[in-house]
Amino acid sequence: MSLRRLVLLRHGQTDYNVAGRMQGHIDSLLTTTGAEQATAVAPEVARLTPDRLISSDLRRAVDTADVVAAACGRPVKLDPRLRETHLGEWQGRTVAEIDEEWPGAIATWRSDAGWAPPGGESRVDVVRRSLPVVEELDEEYDGTGPESTVVLVAHGGLIAGLVCGLLALPVSSWPAIGGMGNCRWAALARREDHPRWRLAGYNVGAGG
């Protein structure tokens, strides 16, 4: 089989999203709206006929992936390398709280993909740990035969970084790739005669 399309789906809305708090590795839960978003997006993803579903092991991603898996008729494999950016001392705090204790740090973090919050990861770190998930998939698929789609259910920060890494964009340009709505996705594809990934869609879907 030939891996020709990747779909990177963000989880549904969480209680931390509603409260405006940074999640990182905190195991936040889907809200009722988040569960409804997962239900709405599941048939859209199923229409893409994915060959495989892989999810971050954080609860908000797993619960989203389980709904999608039921619609697709596929099992979910969990992989902790798809977790959101570890935000260190910022986890659980609002942007206003972070700005008060670390003035200017949020702006630095947003503009520099190599900068990490205190005790946390940079976007470069996140891509370094998540890129092998796709590289290992490429090793499993032999590049011949039917075209396959793989869905990765993950988090906004990881998805933005992984898209940049897969497109081989210069690190200085990574901040130009924006956020992802809940239960929306990025799609990457490649042609049969060229192995390089190209961006086919970003922030796509019915989720809000």
C-alpha positions, -999 to +999 in steps of 0.1 A: +000+000+000+010+036-005+006+063+021-006+092+001-027+113+025-024+124+061-053+139+080-043+157+113-075+161+133-077+183+165-097+171+194-131+186+204-136+215+228-125+209+264-132+224+298-098+241+296-106+256+262-137+272+276-118+285+306-090+299+284-064+279+302-033+263+287-036+225+286-003+210+274-001+176+290-029+182+315-056+155+309-085+178+303-120+165+293-143+172+264-173+194+271-207+185+259-200+208+229-167+190+223-185+156+222-210+170+198-182+183+176-166+149+175-200+134+165-204+159+137-169+155+123-168+117+125-188+110+093-167+136+074-136+118+083-152+084+076-158+096+040-121+099+036-119+061+042-088+061+064-067+029+065-055+037+100-063+059+131-036+069+155-043+092+185-025+110+212-030+092+245-044+123+263-081+119+271-095+147+250-079+132+219-087+096+228-124+104+233-125+123+200-107+094+182-131+068+197-161+086+181-143+089+148-132+053+149-168+041+154-178+059+123-149+046+103-150+010+115-113+012+124-095+006+157-075+034+174-038+030+182-026+053+209+008+070+207+021+094+234+044+111+208+013+128+195+007+146+228+004+184+229+034+206+236+044+203+272+041+238+285+060+233+318+051+260+344+025+275+321+002+245+322-032+253+337-027+291+335-044+317+314-025+340+290-031+369+314-016+350+343+014+341+323+019+376+311+018+389+347+045+365+359+066+363+327+061+397+309+066+394+271+072+356+272+039+347+254+049+370+225+084+354+224+069+319+224+045+327+196+072+342+174+101+318+180+095+281+174+128+272+191+118+289+224+103+268+252+083+279+283+100+273+316+102+236+322+084+228+289+090+220+252+096+242+222+077+236+189+110+223+175+111+197+204+075+187+196+082+181+159+114+162+168+093+137+189+063+135+166+078+133+131+090+097+137+053+086+139+050+095+102+084+082+093+076+048+108+043+047+088+063+053+057+085+024+065+054+001+070+039+012+036+058-001+007+048+027-017+030+005-041-006-007-046-037+011-033-035+047-020-040+049+017-051+076+042-040+078+078-057+100+104-038+113+134-059+127+162-040+152+182-037+188+194-036+223+179+000+231+187+013+197+177-006+198+144+007+232+134+043+221+142+040+187+125+026+203+094+056+226+093+080+197+098+064+175+071+065+204+046+101+210+055+095+247+061+123+268+076+119+270+113+118+308+111+086+306+091+067+282+115+049+310+134+031+318+101+011+286+104-019+295+126-041+278+151-066+250+145-103+250+155-117+222+176-125+191+155-110+207+124-081+192+105-051+197+083-047+175+052-014+167+035-010+147+003+016+136-021+017+125-057+027+091-069+057+104-087+070+127-059+074+117-022+073+153-008+042+162+012+021+192+001-006+210+020-040+201+007-061+218+034-058+236+067-085+242+094-109+222+074-142+207+087-175+213+104-161+217+139-160+251+155 
